[in-house]
Amino acid sequence: MSPTITTSSEANGNVSSATARAAASAAATAEAAGPQPVTMAKALNTTMADAMHADQSVLVFGEDVGKLGGVFRITDGLMAAFGEQRCFDTPLAESGIVGMAVGMAINGMRPVVEMQFDAFAYPAFEQIVSHVAKMHNRTKGKVKLPLVIRIPYAGGIGGVEHHCDSSESYYAHTAGLKVYTPATVADAYLMLREAIDSDDPVMFMEPKKLYWSKDLVDLERLRANYEAKADRGTSTEGRAAVARSGTDATLIAYGPSVPTALAAAAAAAEEGRSLEVIDIRTIVPFDDETVAASVRKTGRAVVIAEAHGFASVSSEIVARVQERCFHHLAAPIRRVTGFDVPYPAPKLEHYYLPGVDRILDAVDDLQWED
């Protein structure tokens, strides 16, 4: 039986102290103070628990996200903590999932929906492109659509086609959508909280191969600092991060490619080259200022992405850098991307994905004066 959905005002009046305690328990990662080893999966889970605890209009739903806790267990424990009215399973119908979320968002809720895998979102394209992206503009700003669509994307897990697509370029090209993709555990927490608090629809692209990566993070402090802010939802949006400082060339990456870029920069340092790494974080809106400032400083740039190179986010980045930094470039901008073929079989994945060697080869081609 489908759960009965209450309105935001009804939900606010029906929350018990027991539920609040359960939510706080689900959100906590450790009793000890200070930074702890935390996976990106745990950070995302904690984010949704914190958001659901802070705002009773936040709902989480999708295929197997309730009792199972999601294919990757990102929603584990949320149904138990918040009940079947606020975290629930849906039929295997992505178009219906997103369509229902649109209706809920129009009526004052803040739905967070999960697509099991990147390519599973394709049946929902009509809803995403025709309604999610256009509702605000269609109503001349009268209707807001606070909706988050979480999509595990990209490769690196030995998956097959329809399970390892890099679909971010489709959404970035669709005016009216924000596109976020974290590369660190702390950013996963902050960016998802900001996406949930945003009054605009956000495509939240989660690099599935980073779900089990660990960083030392103080989630309690992140939560406290975020909830104490007056300007929630603005600290990472449209703000790229300098993941590693350098002076000789700039590596521009996002999501799953950021750790690879950092590994390449570390390898280059052993050869005496100082590479700066820029983590884009939010593809839309895009931070032209930080990227351009880095390229103007170094005079050389390599853009790294798992997605196909043709008509992609990486090609857009090259165009934007070229427009803003042309007279500062000492060499043509290079790209290291996935090849323009369907995602390969698992045994060929290593050859398809951008790796350290391919990045270093691109850096070597930046017309150095020996």
C-alpha positions as CSV (number, residue, x, y, z in Angstrom):
1,M,0.0,0.0,0.0
2,S,1.3,3.5,-0.9
3,P,2.1,5.7,2.1
4,T,-0.2,8.5,3.0
5,I,1.7,11.8,2.4
6,T,0.9,14.6,4.8
7,T,1.5,18.3,4.0
8,S,4.4,20.3,5.4
9,S,2.2,21.9,8.1
10,E,0.6,18.6,9.0
11,A,4.0,16.9,9.2
12,N,5.4,19.6,11.4
13,G,2.6,19.0,13.9
14,N,2.9,15.3,14.0
15,V,6.6,14.8,14.7
16,S,7.2,13.1,18.1
17,S,10.2,13.5,20.3
18,A,10.9,9.8,19.7
19,T,11.2,10.3,16.0
20,A,13.4,13.3,16.6
21,R,15.7,11.2,18.9
22,A,15.8,8.5,16.2
23,A,16.7,11.0,13.6
24,A,19.5,12.4,15.7
25,S,20.8,8.9,16.3
26,A,20.7,8.0,12.6
27,A,22.6,11.2,11.8
28,A,25.4,10.7,14.3
29,T,28.5,9.1,13.0
30,A,30.5,8.8,16.2
31,E,30.3,9.8,19.8
32,A,33.9,10.9,20.0
33,A,34.6,14.6,19.3
34,G,36.9,15.6,16.4
35,P,37.5,14.3,12.9
36,Q,36.8,10.6,12.3
37,P,37.3,8.4,9.3
38,V,34.0,8.7,7.4
39,T,33.0,7.3,4.0
40,M,31.1,9.4,1.4
41,A,28.2,7.0,1.7
42,K,27.9,7.7,5.4
43,A,28.2,11.4,4.9
44,L,25.3,11.4,2.3
45,N,23.2,9.2,4.7
46,T,23.9,11.6,7.5
47,T,23.0,14.6,5.4
48,M,19.6,13.2,4.6
49,A,18.9,12.3,8.2
50,D,20.0,15.8,9.3
51,A,17.8,17.5,6.6
52,M,14.8,15.3,7.5
53,H,15.3,16.1,11.2
54,A,15.6,19.9,10.5
55,D,12.7,20.2,8.0
56,Q,9.6,18.0,8.2
57,S,8.8,18.7,4.5
58,V,11.9,16.7,3.4
59,L,10.9,13.3,1.9
60,V,13.2,10.5,0.6
61,F,11.9,7.9,-1.9
62,G,12.8,5.8,-4.8
63,E,13.4,2.2,-5.8
64,D,14.4,0.1,-2.8
65,V,15.5,3.1,-0.8
66,G,13.2,2.2,2.2
67,K,13.5,-1.2,3.6
68,L,16.7,-2.1,1.7
69,G,18.3,1.3,2.2
70,G,19.1,1.6,-1.5
71,V,21.4,-0.5,-3.7
72,F,24.4,1.2,-2.2
73,R,22.8,1.5,1.2
74,I,22.9,5.3,1.1
75,T,19.4,5.6,2.6
76,D,20.0,2.9,5.2
77,G,18.1,3.4,8.4
78,L,16.0,6.4,7.2
79,M,12.7,4.5,7.0
80,A,13.3,3.1,10.5
81,A,14.1,6.5,11.9
82,F,11.4,8.6,10.2
83,G,8.7,6.2,9.2
84,E,7.2,5.1,6.0
85,Q,5.5,8.4,5.3
86,R,8.8,10.2,4.9
87,C,11.1,7.5,3.5
88,F,9.5,4.9,1.2
89,D,9.9,2.5,-1.7
90,T,8.3,3.2,-5.1
91,P,7.5,1.0,-8.2
92,L,10.3,0.5,-10.8
93,A,9.1,3.5,-12.8
94,E,11.5,6.4,-12.9
95,S,9.2,8.7,-14.8
96,G,6.5,8.2,-12.2
97,I,9.0,8.8,-9.4
98,V,10.1,12.1,-10.8
99,G,6.6,13.1,-11.8
100,M,5.4,12.5,-8.2
101,A,8.3,14.5,-6.9
102,V,7.3,17.4,-9.1
103,G,3.8,17.4,-7.7
104,M,5.1,17.2,-4.1
105,A,7.5,20.1,-4.7
106,I,4.8,22.2,-6.2
107,N,2.7,21.6,-3.0
108,G,5.3,22.6,-0.5
109,M,7.3,19.4,0.1
110,R,11.1,19.0,-0.5
111,P,11.4,15.6,-2.1
112,V,14.8,13.8,-2.5
113,V,14.5,11.0,-5.0
114,E,17.1,8.4,-5.9
115,M,17.7,6.9,-9.3
116,Q,19.4,3.5,-8.7
117,F,22.0,4.0,-11.4
118,D,22.8,6.8,-13.8
119,A,21.2,5.3,-17.0
120,F,18.1,4.3,-15.1
121,A,17.2,8.0,-15.1
122,Y,16.7,8.0,-18.8
123,P,13.0,7.0,-18.7
124,A,12.5,10.1,-16.6
125,F,14.0,12.5,-19.2
126,E,10.6,13.8,-20.3
127,Q,9.7,14.8,-16.7
128,I,13.2,16.2,-16.0
129,V,13.5,18.2,-19.2
130,S,9.9,19.3,-19.7
131,H,8.7,19.9,-16.2
132,V,11.5,19.8,-13.6
133,A,13.7,22.2,-15.5
134,K,11.0,24.5,-16.9
135,M,8.4,24.8,-14.1
136,H,9.9,27.9,-12.5
137,N,10.2,29.8,-15.9
138,R,6.9,28.5,-17.2
139,T,5.1,30.1,-14.2
140,K,7.1,33.3,-14.4
141,G,8.7,32.5,-11.1
142,K,5.5,31.9,-9.2
143,V,6.2,28.2,-8.7
144,K,9.4,27.0,-7.0
145,L,10.6,23.5,-7.4
146,P,12.7,22.4,-4.4
147,L,13.6,19.0,-5.7
148,V,16.8,16.9,-5.6
149,I,17.4,14.0,-7.9
150,R,20.3,11.8,-6.6
151,I,22.1,9.9,-9.3
152,P,25.0,7.4,-8.7
153,Y,27.1,7.9,-11.8
154,A,30.3,7.2,-13.6
155,G,32.5,4.1,-13.6
156,G,35.2,2.5,-11.5
157,I,33.2,-0.3,-10.0
158,G,33.5,-2.9,-12.7
159,G,29.9,-2.4,-13.8
160,V,28.4,-2.6,-17.3
161,E,26.5,-0.3,-19.6
162,H,23.4,1.3,-18.0
163,H,25.3,1.1,-14.7
164,C,28.3,3.3,-15.3
165,D,27.2,6.1,-17.5
166,S,28.5,9.7,-17.1
167,S,25.3,11.5,-17.9
168,E,26.1,14.9,-16.4
169,S,26.4,16.6,-19.8
170,Y,22.7,16.0,-20.6
171,Y,21.6,17.8,-17.4
172,A,24.2,20.6,-17.7
173,H,22.9,21.4,-21.1
174,T,19.3,21.6,-19.9
175,A,18.6,25.2,-18.8
176,G,16.8,25.3,-15.4
177,L,18.7,22.6,-13.7
178,K,21.6,22.9,-11.2
179,V,24.2,20.1,-11.4
180,Y,26.3,19.2,-8.4
181,T,29.0,16.5,-8.0
182,P,31.1,16.2,-4.9
183,A,34.6,14.7,-4.8
184,T,35.3,14.7,-1.0
185,V,33.4,13.5,2.0
186,A,33.0,16.9,3.5
187,D,31.7,18.3,0.2
188,A,29.3,15.4,-0.1
189,Y,27.7,16.5,3.2
190,L,27.6,20.2,2.6
191,M,26.6,20.1,-1.1
192,L,23.7,17.7,-0.5
193,R,22.4,19.8,2.4
194,E,22.6,22.9,0.2
195,A,20.9,21.0,-2.6
196,I,18.0,20.0,-0.3
197,D,17.7,23.6,1.0
198,S,17.7,25.1,-2.5
199,D,14.4,26.3,-4.0
200,D,15.7,25.2,-7.4
201,P,15.8,21.6,-8.8
202,V,19.2,20.0,-8.4
203,M,20.7,17.0,-10.2
204,F,23.0,15.6,-7.5
205,M,25.5,13.4,-9.3
206,E,27.2,11.0,-6.8
207,P,30.5,9.4,-8.0
208,K,29.7,5.8,-7.1
209,K,33.3,4.7,-7.0
210,L,33.9,7.2,-4.2
211,Y,31.1,6.0,-2.0
212,W,33.6,3.9,0.0
213,S,36.4,6.4,0.0
214,K,37.3,7.8,3.5
215,D,38.3,11.2,4.7
216,L,38.9,12.5,8.2
217,V,35.8,14.5,8.8
218,D,34.0,16.0,11.9
219,L,30.4,15.6,10.8
220,E,29.1,17.0,14.1
221,R,31.0,20.2,13.4
222,L,29.9,20.3,9.8
223,R,26.3,20.0,10.9
224,A,26.6,22.6,13.6
225,N,28.4,25.1,11.4
226,Y,25.9,24.6,8.6
227,E,22.8,24.9,10.7
228,A,24.2,28.0,12.4
229,K,24.5,29.8,9.1
230,A,22.1,32.5,8.0
231,D,22.8,31.9,4.3
232,R,22.3,28.2,4.0
233,G,22.7,26.8,0.6
234,T,25.3,29.1,-0.8
235,S,28.8,28.0,0.5
236,T,29.6,25.6,-2.3
237,E,27.2,26.5,-5.1
238,G,29.1,28.0,-8.0
239,R,32.4,27.9,-6.1
240,A,35.1,25.6,-7.3
241,A,37.8,24.5,-4.9
242,V,41.6,24.6,-5.3
243,A,42.3,21.0,-4.3
244,R,46.0,21.4,-4.7
245,S,48.1,24.5,-5.4
246,G,50.6,24.7,-8.2
247,T,52.3,27.0,-10.6
248,D,53.2,25.2,-13.8
249,A,49.8,23.9,-15.2
250,T,46.2,23.6,-14.1
251,L,44.3,20.3,-14.0
252,I,40.6,20.9,-14.1
253,A,38.4,18.0,-12.9
254,Y,35.1,17.2,-11.1
255,G,33.5,14.3,-9.3
256,P,35.2,10.9,-9.8
257,S,38.1,12.5,-11.8
258,V,39.4,14.7,-8.9
259,P,41.2,11.9,-7.0
260,T,42.8,10.9,-10.3
261,A,43.9,14.4,-11.0
262,L,45.4,14.7,-7.6
263,A,47.3,11.5,-8.1
264,A,48.7,12.8,-11.3
265,A,49.7,16.0,-9.7
266,A,51.6,14.1,-7.0
267,A,53.3,12.0,-9.6
268,A,54.3,15.1,-11.6
269,A,55.7,16.7,-8.4
270,E,58.2,13.9,-8.3
271,E,59.4,15.0,-11.7
272,G,59.7,18.6,-10.7
273,R,56.4,19.9,-12.1
274,S,54.0,21.8,-10.0
275,L,50.4,21.2,-11.0
276,E,47.4,23.0,-9.6
277,V,44.2,20.9,-9.3
278,I,40.8,22.6,-9.5
279,D,37.7,20.7,-8.2
280,I,34.7,22.2,-10.1
281,R,32.2,20.9,-7.5
282,T,29.1,22.5,-9.1
283,I,29.0,22.1,-12.9
284,V,26.0,24.4,-13.0
285,P,26.3,27.1,-11.9
286,F,29.9,27.1,-13.1
287,D,32.7,29.0,-11.3
288,D,34.5,30.8,-14.2
289,E,36.4,33.1,-11.9
290,T,38.3,30.5,-9.9
291,V,39.1,28.4,-13.0
292,A,40.2,31.4,-15.0
293,A,42.4,32.8,-12.2
294,S,44.3,29.5,-12.0
295,V,44.8,29.2,-15.7
296,R,46.0,32.8,-16.0
297,K,48.5,32.0,-13.3
298,T,49.9,28.8,-14.7
299,G,49.4,29.4,-18.5
300,R,48.5,25.8,-19.2
301,A,45.5,23.6,-18.6
302,V,44.3,20.0,-18.9
303,V,40.6,19.2,-18.4
304,I,39.8,15.7,-17.1
305,A,36.5,13.9,-17.1
306,E,35.2,10.3,-17.4
307,A,32.4,11.3,-19.8
308,H,32.8,11.2,-23.6
309,G,34.7,14.1,-24.9
310,F,32.4,15.1,-27.7
311,A,29.7,17.8,-26.9
312,S,30.4,17.4,-23.2
313,V,31.0,19.3,-19.9
314,S,34.8,19.0,-20.7
315,S,34.4,20.7,-24.1
316,E,32.3,23.4,-22.4
317,I,35.1,24.0,-19.9
318,V,37.7,24.2,-22.7
319,A,35.5,26.8,-24.5
320,R,35.0,28.9,-21.3
321,V,38.7,28.9,-20.5
322,Q,39.7,29.7,-24.0
323,E,37.3,32.7,-24.0
324,R,38.6,34.1,-20.8
325,C,42.3,33.1,-20.8
326,F,43.4,33.1,-24.5
327,H,46.2,35.7,-24.1
328,H,47.5,33.9,-21.0
329,L,47.9,30.5,-22.6
330,A,51.3,29.1,-23.3
331,A,49.9,26.1,-25.0
332,P,46.6,24.7,-26.4
333,I,44.3,23.3,-23.7
334,R,44.3,19.5,-23.6
335,R,41.6,17.1,-22.5
336,V,41.7,13.6,-21.0
337,T,38.3,12.0,-21.2
338,G,36.4,8.8,-21.7
339,F,36.4,7.6,-25.3
340,D,33.5,8.3,-27.6
341,V,32.2,4.7,-27.4
342,P,29.5,3.1,-25.2
343,Y,30.8,2.1,-21.8
344,P,32.9,-1.0,-22.1
345,A,32.8,-4.4,-20.5
346,P,34.3,-4.5,-16.9
347,K,37.6,-6.1,-18.1
348,L,38.1,-3.1,-20.5
349,E,37.1,-0.4,-18.0
350,H,40.7,0.4,-17.0
351,Y,41.6,1.3,-20.6
352,Y,38.5,3.5,-20.9
353,L,38.8,5.7,-17.8
354,P,41.2,8.6,-17.6
355,G,44.2,7.5,-15.6
356,V,47.4,9.0,-14.3
357,D,49.5,8.0,-17.3
358,R,47.1,9.6,-19.8
359,I,47.0,12.8,-17.7
360,L,50.8,13.0,-17.5
361,D,51.0,12.4,-21.2
362,A,48.7,15.4,-21.8
363,V,50.8,17.5,-19.4
364,D,53.9,16.6,-21.3
365,D,52.2,17.9,-24.5
366,L,51.8,21.4,-23.2
367,Q,54.7,22.8,-25.1
368,W,57.3,23.0,-22.3
369,E,60.5,24.8,-23.0
370,D,63.2,22.5,-21.9
